[in-house]
Amino acid sequence: MPALAARETGLPAARLTGERGRTCGQLRLFAELVRSGGALGARIDSGPSGTDVRLRRVPLGPVAVFGASNFPLAFSVAGGDTASALAAGCPVVVKAHPAHPGTGEAVARAVTAAAARTGMPAGVFSLLVGRGHDVGLALVGDPRITAVGFTGSRAGGLALIAAGRSRPVPVPVHAEMSAVNPVIMLDGALAEPEAAASSYVASLTAGAGQFCTNPGLLLLPTGPAGDAFLSAAARALKAAEGQVMLTPDIARAYTEGVRRWENVPGVREVARGTAGAGPYAPAPVVLACDAAAYTAHPELTGEVFGAAGLVVRWSGTDELLCLLEELEGQLTATLHAADADRATALELLPVLEERAGRVLWGGWPTGVEVCHAMVHGGPWPATSSPGTTSVGTLAIERWLRPVCYQSFPDALLPPELRDGNPLRVPRQTGSGITGGA
Ligand code: NAP
């Protein structure tokens, strides 16, 4: 499967082998969650008047999944949205991504075979293949669909959100769209500019920059330490070569996006790598401008999907705070700082929490851990659902709804809510969490 996906996407086979591991790992993680009973969210309590009330979560119903072009395995047919929806007990209909139809079909065959082997009901999983937006719009418009998961462009996400809202019975569309993932460098983090700059360039150019968490915006202080970082980044970037992008359209959008940035007055090129072989491997690039140019030109604020970085120079904490306050919602925000920057960091943190779903202390935002505590989400327009995540076990909550049972006889309650707790699931009660294996 990695070899087929490599042929369709241009991604290296080694990366896709790793991605296959992540795909299987997240399916297993959700299986563990189901076995633990934790996702049921069982609660047993009584109100002030003593009435017996019990709650569990039930699946919404059939879910439509639009896979991502940039993760043909881990965020496509059997990816995170599919895994979390199936774990919630929802049948899944995947709209195949047109950038990797063969991989999509091969994965769908594997899922269908696994469903048959494990005695799942017929129709628990299906794949729709076809060119053009009509297929996806018809899927979202189908009255049997109860929720939608999407990863892709802002334009695509907006179209599907509108489709979900305009149905006679509207449905939630959990869309993960675009982000520039600001990285804030404070003075203390610039003591070793070579190391910091080479790790920045490595993160910016990994996978041709085609990660939703790509560090597209770096906020760098003015002054000699910032200058030294930028010179080191230029040296590292000049040695980098462009890789084949996922589709001709994505390569074209990258080239146009870089040109859009370059045409803004006050923007200058810091460095450019070399283009790779063929027409779809454009050179990585880093551009820079000052804070005034950035705030005066909204065309600089959007994502350029690919290995293009914009560095904005700031002077003083007030200017930095203004820049952060003007940012749109983001998947991530990263703070590079040393102990000496602690007071500034504390001043910035409330704004970062407000702007991003994941706040990092050091490191780089590319590389998303799949685990219980991960948030891959964030305020609009990073996503349409700021209250949730599309990676990690919390993602299951998108496909569940709570039902409360009031004053029911024990025998008529679902097993997870009966007095004896025959399924031994964890339950929130008036005296804390009880039960669980
Ligand atoms: P896309 O064009 O949004 O397509 C994603 C999926 O949505 C595809 O299955 C596509 O199928 C469908 N679709 C797109 N527009 C639609 C519409 N108006 N109505 C109904 N269905 C629609 O995304 P992409 O091809 O993966 O990449 C294009 C751009 O998306 C990139 O340049 C990048 O900006 C962004 N992107 C962002 C992320 C992220 O995580 N932030 C990840 C990947 C890509 P059809 O075209 O067959 O309808």
Residues whose N, C-alpha, C, O or C-beta is under 5 A from the ligand:
A	BS01	NAP	F66 G67 A68 S69 N70 K95 A96 H97 P98 G130 R131 G132 H133 G136 L137 T151 G152 S153 A155 G156 A159 E176 M177 S178 A179 C212 I250 A253 F305
